[in-house]
Amino acid sequence: MTHPAIRFEKVSRHFGDIKAVDAVDLEIKDGEFFSMLGPSGSGKTTCLRMIAGFDRPTAGSIFLYGQEVSTLPPFERDVNTVFQDYALFPHMNVGANVAYGLMIKGVAKEERKKRVDEMLDLVQLRGFADRKPSQLSGGQRQRVALARALINHPKVLLLDEPLGALDLKLRQQMQIELKSIQQRVGITFIFVTHDQEEALTMSDRIAVFNQGKIEQIGTPSDVYERPATSFVAGFVGTSNLIHGASAKRITGEEGTYSVRPEKIRLAYAADSFSPKMIYANGTVRDVIYLGLYTRYLVEIEGGDTLVIIEQNLRSTSMDVLKLRGQSVRLSWEKDHMTKVGG
């Protein structure tokens, strides 16, 4: 029988009256890149700390490959953690930082050197062993921290917002590199972030946290295209929520519906009617020209305001700005509108 890498059974962590994590059930598969996504205070980091052993659940059980570890100290769990602040030893060079875990275990010097070289190759830092952390860029320090965490071949690697201190361009580059490294080493990565793009870019599956509970678990496309709740629709990317009189007018039913801005297009009178499409009439309240694309704010009949994003394939800023204040018809495919919970 193959056990999941991590399993939570009704795990809670309370701090006085605050329910940081509230009866969470969760399974993370062996070898997957799994992200815990949510706003500050949603419970994701507390879950990571409980997996690492830095914190203990108030109730429930945590299993690591079938073994209950809820009460085990961190050093008895076959996991390692990479932190946002890197936590490198400033007085040690890169090689000594990476080798530290092997030295604690009593691994012979020659073997340590061999494995350090392998790890530095893996994170593309060959030739950096003699440098001090202060001589490295932020991205290079992050790679050293990753090499140090991986050198003992943990069963699970925990990453606590490790890219948060990097600038946008470097963060995007490291997203691709992290996923590539995870695929090469085949270790289960559990990644905590509040950044939706990071989670969508790297993850095999995502758990979206809110107020100590998991709102949805699924692949990036599931979570983005088919949000289970209004919170997921609003938190993961930009989404339009249609409800009340607007929903009744469009669908004929009560409820709340989600449709992504890039799925909607400005329809024109000459467009033929299709039973696969949904149509709504509205007025363009604002136009934001952003070069690559334009964002329209359209108030539809029933009162809701929708965001529409269209690429500027043929139009110029003068073309799109003329639409401000105009009556328009919007259209999108029925399959692109999802009914969501509360």
SULPEGI-V976483 format. One record per residue. N is the residue number from 0. PHI is phi as a letter, one per 20 degrees, with the letter a starting at -180 (* if undefined). OMEGA is omega in radians with two decimals (NA if undefined). Layout:
n->N phi->PHI omega->OMEGA
n->N phi->PHI omega->OMEGA
//
This chain:
n->0 phi->* omega->3.11
n->1 phi->e omega->3.13
n->2 phi->e omega->2.98
n->3 phi->f omega->3.12
n->4 phi->f omega->3.14
n->5 phi->c omega->3.02
n->6 phi->c omega->3.00
n->7 phi->d omega->3.02
n->8 phi->d omega->3.09
n->9 phi->l omega->-3.08
n->10 phi->e omega->3.07
n->11 phi->c omega->2.98
n->12 phi->c omega->-3.12
n->13 phi->d omega->3.01
n->14 phi->d omega->-3.01
n->15 phi->m omega->3.13
n->16 phi->e omega->-3.10
n->17 phi->e omega->3.10
n->18 phi->e omega->-3.11
n->19 phi->f omega->3.04
n->20 phi->c omega->-2.95
n->21 phi->c omega->3.03
n->22 phi->l omega->-3.10
n->23 phi->e omega->2.95
n->24 phi->d omega->-3.02
n->25 phi->a omega->2.98
n->26 phi->c omega->3.09
n->27 phi->d omega->-3.02
n->28 phi->f omega->3.07
n->29 phi->f omega->3.03
n->30 phi->n omega->-3.13
n->31 phi->e omega->3.01
n->32 phi->e omega->-3.01
n->33 phi->d omega->-3.13
n->34 phi->d omega->2.98
n->35 phi->d omega->-3.01
n->36 phi->d omega->3.08
n->37 phi->r omega->3.12
n->38 phi->f omega->3.08
n->39 phi->g omega->3.13
n->40 phi->n omega->-3.09
n->41 phi->e omega->3.10
n->42 phi->o omega->-3.05
n->43 phi->f omega->-3.14
n->44 phi->f omega->3.08
n->45 phi->f omega->3.08
n->46 phi->f omega->3.13
n->47 phi->f omega->3.14
n->48 phi->f omega->3.11
n->49 phi->f omega->3.06
n->50 phi->f omega->-3.12
n->51 phi->f omega->-3.08
n->52 phi->n omega->3.11
n->53 phi->f omega->3.13
n->54 phi->b omega->-3.13
n->55 phi->d omega->3.13
n->56 phi->f omega->3.00
n->57 phi->f omega->3.11
n->58 phi->b omega->3.10
n->59 phi->n omega->-3.04
n->60 phi->c omega->3.07
n->61 phi->d omega->-3.12
n->62 phi->d omega->3.05
n->63 phi->d omega->-3.08
n->64 phi->l omega->3.04
n->65 phi->n omega->3.14
n->66 phi->e omega->3.10
n->67 phi->f omega->-3.07
n->68 phi->c omega->-3.00
n->69 phi->g omega->-3.07
n->70 phi->d omega->-3.12
n->71 phi->f omega->3.05
n->72 phi->f omega->-3.07
n->73 phi->g omega->-3.05
n->74 phi->f omega->3.08
n->75 phi->e omega->3.11
n->76 phi->d omega->-3.10
n->77 phi->e omega->3.11
n->78 phi->c omega->3.05
n->79 phi->c omega->-3.05
n->80 phi->c omega->3.00
n->81 phi->d omega->-3.07
n->82 phi->d omega->3.13
n->83 phi->f omega->-3.07
n->84 phi->e omega->3.05
n->85 phi->m omega->3.10
n->86 phi->l omega->3.07
n->87 phi->e omega->3.08
n->88 phi->e omega->-3.02
n->89 phi->f omega->-3.10
n->90 phi->e omega->-3.14
n->91 phi->d omega->3.04
n->92 phi->f omega->-3.07
n->93 phi->g omega->-3.12
n->94 phi->g omega->-3.13
n->95 phi->f omega->3.08
n->96 phi->f omega->-3.10
n->97 phi->f omega->-3.07
n->98 phi->e omega->-2.96
n->99 phi->g omega->-3.12
n->100 phi->f omega->3.11
n->101 phi->f omega->3.13
n->102 phi->f omega->3.11
n->103 phi->f omega->-3.14
n->104 phi->e omega->3.10
n->105 phi->n omega->3.12
n->106 phi->f omega->-3.09
n->107 phi->g omega->-3.02
n->108 phi->g omega->-3.12
n->109 phi->f omega->3.12
n->110 phi->f omega->3.11
n->111 phi->g omega->-3.11
n->112 phi->f omega->3.14
n->113 phi->f omega->-3.09
n->114 phi->f omega->3.05
n->115 phi->f omega->3.12
n->116 phi->g omega->3.12
n->117 phi->f omega->-3.12
n->118 phi->f omega->3.13
n->119 phi->f omega->3.02
n->120 phi->f omega->-3.09
n->121 phi->g omega->-3.09
n->122 phi->e omega->3.04
n->123 phi->l omega->3.09
n->124 phi->c omega->3.07
n->125 phi->g omega->3.13
n->126 phi->n omega->-3.10
n->127 phi->d omega->-2.98
n->128 phi->g omega->-3.06
n->129 phi->e omega->-3.13
n->130 phi->e omega->3.04
n->131 phi->e omega->3.12
n->132 phi->g omega->-3.12
n->133 phi->f omega->3.14
n->134 phi->e omega->-3.07
n->135 phi->d omega->3.01
n->136 phi->f omega->3.12
n->137 phi->g omega->3.13
n->138 phi->f omega->3.11
n->139 phi->f omega->3.09
n->140 phi->f omega->3.12
n->141 phi->f omega->3.12
n->142 phi->f omega->3.07
n->143 phi->f omega->3.11
n->144 phi->f omega->3.12
n->145 phi->f omega->3.12
n->146 phi->f omega->3.13
n->147 phi->f omega->-3.13
n->148 phi->f omega->-3.07
n->149 phi->e omega->-2.95
n->150 phi->f omega->3.10
n->151 phi->e omega->3.13
n->152 phi->l omega->3.10
n->153 phi->f omega->3.08
n->154 phi->f omega->-3.11
n->155 phi->c omega->3.04
n->156 phi->d omega->-3.14
n->157 phi->d omega->-3.10
n->158 phi->c omega->-3.05
n->159 phi->e omega->-3.11
n->160 phi->l omega->-2.99
n->161 phi->f omega->-3.09
n->162 phi->d omega->-3.01
n->163 phi->f omega->-3.08
n->164 phi->e omega->-3.07
n->165 phi->e omega->3.08
n->166 phi->f omega->-2.97
n->167 phi->g omega->-3.08
n->168 phi->f omega->3.14
n->169 phi->f omega->3.12
n->170 phi->f omega->3.12
n->171 phi->f omega->3.10
n->172 phi->f omega->-3.12
n->173 phi->f omega->3.06
n->174 phi->g omega->-3.13
n->175 phi->f omega->-3.11
n->176 phi->f omega->3.13
n->177 phi->g omega->3.14
n->178 phi->f omega->3.13
n->179 phi->f omega->3.12
n->180 phi->f omega->-3.14
n->181 phi->f omega->3.14
n->182 phi->f omega->-3.13
n->183 phi->f omega->-3.08
n->184 phi->e omega->3.07
n->185 phi->m omega->-3.13
n->186 phi->e omega->3.05
n->187 phi->f omega->3.08
n->188 phi->d omega->3.02
n->189 phi->d omega->-2.92
n->190 phi->d omega->3.10
n->191 phi->d omega->3.14
n->192 phi->b omega->2.96
n->193 phi->d omega->-3.06
n->194 phi->e omega->-3.07
n->195 phi->f omega->-3.13
n->196 phi->f omega->3.10
n->197 phi->g omega->-3.10
n->198 phi->f omega->-3.12
n->199 phi->f omega->-3.08
n->200 phi->f omega->-2.92
n->201 phi->d omega->-2.84
n->202 phi->e omega->2.86
n->203 phi->f omega->3.04
n->204 phi->b omega->-3.11
n->205 phi->c omega->2.93
n->206 phi->d omega->-3.14
n->207 phi->e omega->-3.09
n->208 phi->e omega->3.05
n->209 phi->b omega->3.07
n->210 phi->l omega->3.04
n->211 phi->n omega->-3.14
n->212 phi->c omega->3.06
n->213 phi->e omega->-3.14
n->214 phi->e omega->-3.12
n->215 phi->a omega->2.98
n->216 phi->c omega->3.11
n->217 phi->a omega->3.04
n->218 phi->f omega->3.09
n->219 phi->g omega->-3.13
n->220 phi->f omega->3.09
n->221 phi->f omega->-3.07
n->222 phi->f omega->-3.11
n->223 phi->f omega->-3.03
n->224 phi->e omega->-3.07
n->225 phi->c omega->3.14
n->226 phi->f omega->-3.08
n->227 phi->e omega->-3.08
n->228 phi->c omega->3.09
n->229 phi->f omega->3.13
n->230 phi->f omega->-3.13
n->231 phi->f omega->-3.14
n->232 phi->g omega->-3.10
n->233 phi->e omega->-3.06
n->234 phi->e omega->-3.10
n->235 phi->e omega->-3.07
n->236 phi->m omega->3.09
n->237 phi->d omega->3.13
n->238 phi->c omega->3.02
n->239 phi->e omega->3.05
n->240 phi->d omega->-3.13
n->241 phi->d omega->-3.10
n->242 phi->b omega->3.09
n->243 phi->l omega->-3.07
n->244 phi->f omega->-3.14
n->245 phi->f omega->3.14
n->246 phi->f omega->3.14
n->247 phi->f omega->-3.11
n->248 phi->f omega->-3.05
n->249 phi->e omega->-3.01
n->250 phi->d omega->-3.07
n->251 phi->n omega->-3.10
n->252 phi->c omega->3.01
n->253 phi->f omega->3.06
n->254 phi->p omega->3.09
n->255 phi->d omega->-3.07
n->256 phi->c omega->3.14
n->257 phi->d omega->3.01
n->258 phi->b omega->-3.08
n->259 phi->f omega->-3.07
n->260 phi->g omega->-3.09
n->261 phi->f omega->3.12
n->262 phi->e omega->-3.08
n->263 phi->e omega->3.02
n->264 phi->c omega->3.07
n->265 phi->f omega->-3.12
n->266 phi->e omega->-3.12
n->267 phi->d omega->-3.03
n->268 phi->g omega->-3.11
n->269 phi->f omega->-3.13
n->270 phi->f omega->3.13
n->271 phi->f omega->3.13
n->272 phi->f omega->3.07
n->273 phi->c omega->3.12
n->274 phi->f omega->3.11
n->275 phi->e omega->-3.05
n->276 phi->d omega->2.99
n->277 phi->d omega->-3.10
n->278 phi->c omega->3.07
n->279 phi->b omega->3.10
n->280 phi->e omega->-3.13
n->281 phi->a omega->3.14
n->282 phi->c omega->3.14
n->283 phi->f omega->-3.11
n->284 phi->e omega->3.13
n->285 phi->b omega->3.11
n->286 phi->c omega->3.11
n->287 phi->d omega->-3.13
n->288 phi->e omega->-3.05
n->289 phi->c omega->3.09
n->290 phi->n omega->-3.14
n->291 phi->f omega->-3.14
n->292 phi->b omega->3.09
n->293 phi->c omega->3.08
n->294 phi->d omega->3.11
n->295 phi->d omega->2.98
n->296 phi->d omega->-3.04
n->297 phi->c omega->3.05
n->298 phi->e omega->-3.08
n->299 phi->e omega->3.11
n->300 phi->f omega->-3.05
n->301 phi->o omega->2.98
n->302 phi->o omega->-3.12
n->303 phi->f omega->3.05
n->304 phi->d omega->-3.11
n->305 phi->d omega->3.01
n->306 phi->e omega->3.09
n->307 phi->c omega->3.10
n->308 phi->d omega->3.09
n->309 phi->c omega->3.04
n->310 phi->f omega->3.13
n->311 phi->e omega->-3.08
n->312 phi->f omega->-3.11
n->313 phi->c omega->-3.02
n->314 phi->e omega->3.05
n->315 phi->d omega->3.12
n->316 phi->f omega->3.14
n->317 phi->f omega->3.13
n->318 phi->f omega->-3.01
n->319 phi->f omega->-3.12
n->320 phi->f omega->3.10
n->321 phi->f omega->-3.08
n->322 phi->f omega->-3.14
n->323 phi->g omega->-3.14
n->324 phi->n omega->-3.10
n->325 phi->e omega->3.00
n->326 phi->e omega->-3.10
n->327 phi->c omega->2.99
n->328 phi->d omega->3.13
n->329 phi->d omega->3.08
n->330 phi->b omega->3.02
n->331 phi->b omega->-3.12
n->332 phi->f omega->3.13
n->333 phi->g omega->-3.10
n->334 phi->f omega->-3.11
n->335 phi->e omega->3.08
n->336 phi->d omega->-3.06
n->337 phi->d omega->3.02
n->338 phi->f omega->-3.08
n->339 phi->d omega->3.13
n->340 phi->f omega->-3.07
n->341 phi->f omega->NA
//
